[in-house]
Amino acid sequence: MELLYLLFAVLLIILMTTRWKIHPFLTLFIIAILYGLAAGMPLEALVSSVNSGFGDTLGKIGLIILFGVIIGAFLERTGGAFSIAERVLQWIGRKNIPSAMGIIGYIISIPVFADSGFLLLQPLNKGLSRRAKITIAGSSVALGLGLLASHTLVPPTPGPIAAAGILGANLGLVIAIGFPVSLVALLAALLYSKVYASKTFIDPDSIGDLGPLPDKDEERPGALRSSIPILVPIILIILKSVTIQIIENPKGIWQLIGFLGEPVIALFIGVVLCLLLPKKIEYKMLSATGWIGSAVKEAAGIIMITGAGGIFGKVLYDSGIANTLGDTLVSLEIGLLLPFVLAAALKTAQGSSTVALITTASILVPMLPVLGFESEIEKAMVVVAIGAGSSVISHANDSFFWVVTQMSGMNVKTGYRLFSLGSFVLGTAGLLTLYIISIFIS
């Protein structure tokens, strides 16, 4: 019955937000409560899930969203995003923006969480689309899917590493198989974004309070200076990721790098560096009615909707739907399709790719010999299959879905039609590629 309730909940979310025009925050909160009651959760447990789902989600991403929006506001209002866009357009051309954003997202998400990567890169994406006078839908979907591809398939992102550790898989083999699988999946996602998602027009100027472009070129910061608030946080986060991998107990300078590389600290440093962008700093820019105030108001809606998505995902998870899916699917003898389908079901049910990766690996680990996955190659392929499944399907209970759609001007229906379907294309392409590889190496 939990699966039937989930399907009904998703349909009701679409109906309430698109046809009845109810705010997504209120919709998600109501649906989460109704689902918990229908699933028979104890009332105290339901309240606990609501509180922890909202708090845990915003504890991880709330400030990151806020700082990301502030960086975007400075880049847009000073014309910095415009300067970067002009330079990038000279290199890639107007027709290749979705592909470029997808590739950049893929690279960035190896060391940087997808949410943080999207918030850092969306100002550039918005500036490129605005400068080229094209829809932002295709490039936003490409960026989101590029981030998701490496986030779920390529170590050292946390999910694949955790799954490999639980299953006892050789990490080198996981990388060797996951890397080509992720590249083919990315190619399919970029083709989907260019051919399908780019057909939906969303005007970049309709997203947020961009402010007027400076009248004269000399009033805008150059492309290099404008890139500093984006590049410095990315570099700091990457350095922290590398430090964790090579140093067991970081001390001194390495401990400082770890602190500065925390996404919330790194993005705050990006906010401070934004003060280099205006030709002249005016205190009203930092006031409640200035650029900072406008960014806080814009971020508030995104933060609340993302938190409500966290509530929905947590209620689903605590309702026991993961155990139900596990018991239902592990009895099927379907080879590599089993870890893919189980991870996809868990991802769709509770929203988090990382949770889907870890939970699926934990369910499968005692069954690997029975299922015939005993060699090192087979274990590595199981990890990659789980990773491919954990990208299917990103929807209303996934905080990343709300970051992508709200920062791209998509309503819920459009988000399902473009980004959720795109995540299905990404994961399915990954599975098909893995099957082809398995023919030659197993």
C-alpha positions in Angstrom: 0.0 0.0 0.0 2.9 2.4 0.7 3.8 2.2 -3.0 0.2 3.1 -4.0 0.2 6.0 -1.5 3.5 7.3 -3.0 2.1 7.2 -6.5 -1.1 9.0 -5.3 1.0 11.6 -3.4 3.1 12.5 -6.5 0.0 12.9 -8.6 -1.6 15.1 -5.9 1.6 17.3 -5.7 1.4 17.9 -9.4 -2.3 18.6 -9.3 -2.1 21.0 -6.3 0.8 23.0 -7.6 -0.1 23.3 -11.3 -3.9 23.2 -11.5 -4.9 24.6 -8.1 -1.8 27.0 -7.9 -1.1 26.1 -4.2 2.4 27.1 -3.1 4.8 24.1 -3.3 5.9 24.5 0.4 2.3 24.2 1.6 1.6 21.4 -0.8 4.6 19.3 0.2 3.9 19.8 3.9 0.3 18.7 3.6 1.1 15.7 1.4 3.9 14.6 3.8 1.4 14.7 6.8 -1.3 12.9 4.8 1.2 10.2 3.6 2.5 9.6 7.1 -1.1 9.2 8.5 -2.1 6.9 5.6 1.0 4.8 6.1 0.1 4.3 9.7 3.0 6.1 11.3 2.6 6.9 15.0 1.8 10.5 15.5 4.9 11.2 17.6 7.1 9.6 15.0 5.4 11.6 12.3 6.1 14.9 14.1 9.7 13.8 14.7 10.1 13.0 11.0 8.7 16.4 10.0 11.0 18.3 12.4 14.1 16.3 11.5 13.4 16.3 7.8 13.1 20.1 7.7 16.0 20.7 10.1 18.4 18.2 8.7 17.8 19.3 5.1 18.2 23.0 5.8 21.1 22.3 8.2 23.0 20.9 5.2 21.9 23.2 2.5 20.0 26.3 3.8 23.0 28.6 4.2 24.6 27.2 1.0 21.4 28.2 -0.9 21.4 31.7 0.7 25.1 32.4 0.0 24.8 31.0 -3.6 21.9 33.4 -4.3 23.8 36.3 -2.9 26.8 35.5 -5.1 24.5 35.3 -8.1 22.9 38.6 -7.2 26.2 40.4 -7.1 27.3 38.8 -10.4 24.1 39.8 -12.1 23.8 43.3 -10.8 27.4 44.3 -11.4 27.3 42.8 -14.9 30.0 40.2 -13.8 27.9 37.3 -15.1 27.5 39.2 -18.4 31.3 39.6 -18.7 31.9 35.9 -18.0 29.2 35.0 -20.4 30.7 37.1 -23.2 34.1 35.4 -22.7 32.7 31.9 -22.6 30.5 32.5 -25.6 33.6 33.5 -27.6 35.0 30.0 -26.8 32.0 27.7 -27.1 29.5 29.5 -29.4 25.8 30.2 -28.7 24.6 26.8 -29.8 26.7 24.8 -27.4 25.7 26.3 -24.1 23.7 23.3 -22.7 26.6 20.9 -23.6 29.2 23.2 -22.0 27.2 23.6 -18.8 26.6 19.8 -18.6 30.3 19.1 -19.0 31.3 21.8 -16.4 28.7 20.4 -14.0 30.1 16.9 -14.5 33.6 17.9 -13.6 32.7 20.1 -10.7 30.4 17.5 -9.0 33.3 15.0 -8.6 34.6 16.9 -5.6 31.6 19.3 -5.0 28.1 18.3 -3.9 25.6 18.7 -6.7 23.5 21.2 -4.8 26.5 23.5 -4.1 27.8 23.0 -7.7 24.4 24.1 -9.2 24.2 27.2 -7.0 27.7 28.2 -7.9 27.3 27.7 -11.6 23.8 28.8 -12.2 24.7 32.6 -12.3 27.1 31.7 -15.1 24.4 29.7 -16.8 21.9 32.5 -16.4 24.4 35.0 -17.8 25.2 32.9 -20.8 21.6 32.2 -21.6 20.7 35.9 -21.1 23.6 37.0 -23.3 22.8 34.5 -26.1 19.1 35.2 -25.8 18.1 31.5 -25.5 16.0 29.5 -23.1 17.5 28.7 -19.8 15.6 25.4 -19.6 18.0 23.3 -21.7 21.2 24.5 -20.1 19.8 24.2 -16.6 18.7 20.7 -17.1 22.0 19.9 -18.7 23.9 21.4 -15.7 21.7 19.5 -13.2 22.1 16.2 -15.0 25.9 16.7 -15.5 26.2 17.3 -11.7 24.0 14.2 -11.0 26.0 12.0 -13.3 29.3 12.2 -11.5 27.6 12.6 -8.1 26.1 9.1 -8.4 28.6 7.2 -10.5 32.2 8.6 -10.0 34.1 8.3 -6.7 35.3 10.2 -4.7 31.7 11.4 -4.3 30.4 10.1 -1.0 27.6 7.8 -2.2 29.7 5.5 -4.6 32.5 5.4 -2.0 30.1 4.3 0.8 28.5 1.7 -1.5 31.8 0.3 -2.5 32.9 0.1 1.1 29.8 -1.7 2.2 30.0 -4.2 -0.6 33.7 -4.7 -0.2 34.3 -3.7 -3.8 37.7 -2.6 -5.2 37.5 1.2 -5.5 39.9 1.3 -8.4 37.6 -1.1 -10.4 34.6 1.0 -9.4 36.3 4.1 -10.9 37.5 2.2 -14.0 33.9 1.0 -14.8 32.0 4.0 -13.4 34.0 6.6 -15.3 33.1 5.4 -18.9 29.5 4.5 -17.8 29.1 8.1 -16.5 30.5 9.6 -19.6 28.0 7.7 -21.9 25.2 8.6 -19.5 26.3 12.2 -19.6 26.3 12.2 -23.4 22.8 10.8 -23.4 21.7 13.5 -20.9 23.3 16.3 -23.0 21.6 15.0 -26.1 18.3 14.9 -24.2 18.8 18.5 -23.0 19.6 19.9 -26.4 17.0 18.0 -28.4 14.1 18.0 -25.9 14.5 20.3 -22.9 15.7 23.2 -25.0 12.4 23.2 -26.8 10.7 24.7 -23.7 11.3 28.4 -23.5 12.0 30.0 -20.1 13.3 33.6 -20.3 16.4 34.1 -18.2 15.2 37.6 -17.4 12.1 36.2 -15.7 14.2 34.5 -13.0 14.8 36.6 -9.9 15.6 40.2 -9.6 18.6 40.5 -12.0 18.7 44.3 -12.1 19.6 46.4 -15.1 22.9 45.7 -17.0 25.5 48.4 -16.7 25.3 50.9 -19.6 29.0 50.9 -20.3 31.5 48.1 -20.6 34.0 49.9 -18.3 31.4 49.8 -15.4 31.4 46.0 -15.5 34.1 43.9 -13.8 36.2 41.8 -16.2 35.6 38.1 -16.8 38.6 37.1 -14.7 37.7 39.2 -11.7 34.0 38.1 -12.0 35.1 34.5 -11.9 36.9 34.8 -8.5 33.7 34.5 -6.3 32.9 31.3 -8.2 36.3 29.7 -8.6 37.7 30.3 -5.1 34.9 28.4 -3.3 35.2 25.5 -5.9 39.0 25.3 -5.4 38.6 25.4 -1.6 36.0 22.6 -1.6 38.3 20.5 -4.0 41.3 21.0 -1.7 39.3 19.8 1.3 38.2 16.7 -0.7 41.8 15.9 -1.7 43.0 16.5 1.9 40.5 14.0 3.3 41.7 11.4 0.8 45.4 11.7 1.4 45.7 12.8 5.1 44.2 10.7 7.9 44.3 13.2 10.7 44.8 16.6 9.2 46.4 19.2 11.5 47.7 22.7 11.2 47.4 24.1 7.7 45.6 21.0 6.5 43.0 21.4 9.2 42.5 25.0 8.2 42.1 23.9 4.6 39.4 21.4 5.7 37.6 24.2 7.6 37.8 26.6 4.6 36.7 23.9 2.3 33.4 23.2 4.1 30.8 24.3 1.5 29.1 26.8 3.8 32.4 28.5 4.7 33.7 28.3 1.1 30.5 30.0 -0.2 30.6 32.6 2.5 34.2 33.4 1.3 32.7 33.7 -2.2 30.2 36.2 -0.8 33.0 38.3 0.7 34.9 38.2 -2.6 31.8 39.6 -4.3 32.7 42.9 -2.8 35.5 43.1 -5.3 33.0 43.3 -8.2 31.2 46.7 -7.9 33.2 49.7 -9.2 32.3 51.4 -5.9 31.0 49.7 -2.7 27.9 51.4 -1.3 26.6 50.4 2.1 23.0 50.3 0.7 24.0 47.3 -1.4 24.4 45.4 1.9 21.2 46.7 3.5 17.8 45.0 4.0 16.5 47.0 1.0 19.6 46.6 -1.2 21.2 43.7 -3.1 21.6 41.5 0.0 18.0 42.2 1.1 16.7 41.2 -2.3 18.8 38.1 -2.4 17.6 37.0 1.0 14.0 37.4 -0.1 14.6 35.4 -3.2 16.5 32.7 -1.3 13.8 32.4 1.4 11.2 30.9 -1.0 13.8 28.4 -2.4 15.0 27.5 1.1 11.5 26.8 2.5 10.4 24.7 -0.5 13.7 22.7 -0.3 13.0 22.2 3.4 9.5 21.0 2.7 11.0 18.5 0.2 13.2 17.3 3.0 10.1 16.7 5.2 8.4 14.7 2.4 11.5 12.6 1.9 12.1 11.9 5.6 8.5 10.9 6.2 8.7 8.5 3.2 11.9 7.0 4.6 10.7 6.7 8.2 7.4 5.1 7.0 9.3 2.0 6.2 8.9 2.1 2.4 12.6 1.2 2.0 12.1 -2.2 3.7 8.9 -2.8 1.7 10.7 -2.2 -1.6 13.7 -4.3 -0.5 11.6 -7.3 0.5 9.6 -7.0 -2.8 12.6 -6.7 -5.2 15.3 -8.9 -3.7 13.3 -12.1 -4.5 13.6 -11.4 -8.2 16.4 -13.0 -10.1 17.2 -10.3 -12.7 21.0 -9.9 -12.5 22.4 -6.4 -12.6 18.9 -5.1 -13.1 18.2 -5.9 -9.4 20.6 -3.4 -7.8 19.5 -0.8 -10.4 15.8 -1.2 -9.8 16.2 -1.4 -6.0 18.3 1.8 -6.0 15.9 3.5 -8.4 12.9 2.5 -6.3 14.6 3.8 -3.1 15.7 7.0 -4.8 12.2 7.7 -6.2 10.6 6.8 -2.8 12.7 8.9 -0.5 14.6 11.4 -2.6 18.3 11.2 -1.6 20.7 9.5 -4.1 23.3 9.0 -1.3 20.7 7.3 0.9 19.6 5.1 -2.0 23.2 4.1 -2.7 23.9 3.2 0.9 20.6 1.5 1.7 20.7 -0.6 -1.5 24.3 -1.7 -0.8 23.3 -2.6 2.8 20.3 -4.7 1.6 22.4 -6.5 -1.0 25.6 -7.2 0.9 24.5 -10.4 2.6 23.0 -11.7 -0.6 25.9 -11.2 -3.0 27.0 -14.9 -3.1 23.4 -16.1 -3.6 22.9 -13.6 -6.4 26.1 -14.6 -8.1 28.1 -11.4 -7.5 31.3 -12.8 -6.0 34.3 -11.7 -8.1 35.9 -8.2 -7.7 34.6 -7.2 -11.2 31.1 -8.3 -10.4 31.1 -6.4 -7.1 32.3 -3.2 -8.9 29.6 -3.6 -11.5 27.0 -3.9 -8.7 28.2 -0.6 -7.2 27.9 1.1 -10.6 24.5 -0.4 -11.2 23.4 1.0 -7.8 24.8 4.4 -8.8 22.9 4.5 -12.1 19.7 3.5 -10.3 20.2 6.2 -7.6 19.8 9.0 -10.2 16.3 7.7 -11.1 14.0 9.6 -10.6 14.6 13.0 -9.1 11.3 14.6 -8.2 9.4 16.4 -5.4 11.0 14.6 -2.4 14.5 15.4 -3.6 16.1 18.7 -2.5 18.1 18.9 -5.7 14.9 18.8 -7.7 13.8 22.0 -6.0 17.1 23.7 -6.3 17.2 23.1 -10.0 13.6 24.0 -10.7 13.3 27.0 -8.5 16.6 28.5 -9.6 15.6 27.9 -13.3 12.1 29.3 -13.2 10.3 25.9 -13.7 7.0 25.1 -12.1 6.5 21.6 -10.8 4.9 20.2 -13.9 7.7 21.5 -16.1 10.3 20.2 -13.6 8.8 16.7 -13.9 8.6 16.9 -17.6 12.1 18.2 -18.1 14.4 17.3 -15.1 12.7 14.2 -13.7 12.5 12.7 -17.1 16.1 13.7 -17.8 17.2 11.9 -14.6 15.5 8.8 -15.9 17.3 9.1 -19.3 20.6 9.6 -17.4 20.2 6.5 -15.2 18.8 4.2 -17.9 21.7 5.2 -20.3 24.1 4.3 -17.5 22.5 0.9 -17.0 22.5 0.0 -20.7 26.2 1.1 -21.0 27.0 -1.1 -18.0 25.3 -4.1 -19.6 27.4 -3.6 -22.7 30.6 -3.4 -20.7 29.6 -6.5 -18.7 29.5 -8.5 -21.9 33.2 -7.9 -22.5 34.6 -8.1 -19.0 32.5 -10.7 -17.1 
